[in-house]
Amino acid sequence: MPAPRTVLLTGAAGGLGTLMRGLLPSYGYDLRLFDVRPVEPLESETGQGASAPRVITADLADRDALRAAVHGVDAVLHLAGISVESTFDAVLRANIEGTHHLYEAAREEGVRRI
């Protein structure tokens, strides 16, 4: 199987997501960005000749948005979720249920790599 070319990056507005947005295109990956928060464009994404990646601003609980986000991608790099102390309910919703929704959307759309 050839290396994935179009990658959905969840958690694209976070610290690690922002770092990966700057690195992956130099390896030939086309990115699609997903986050519950607005994703501020990087300088490299707005530079002359660069095409800005498609951005989806939605929650992992939004199954329709997830389905649209994973449609046509080759792989998903899942970095979304709560990475700091929070309530159990918040972590359950974002990290466990949200990941489940993402995996289901990827399965339904035939995405082979997460």
Secondary structure as UniProt FT lines:
FT   STRAND          6..10
FT   TURN            11..13
FT   HELIX           15..23
FT   HELIX           24..27
FT   STRAND          30..35
FT   HELIX           43..46
FT   TURN            48..49
FT   STRAND          54..57
FT   TURN            60..61
FT   HELIX           63..70
FT   TURN            71..72
FT   STRAND          75..78
FT   HELIX           88..91
FT   HELIX           92..97
FT   HELIX           98..109
//
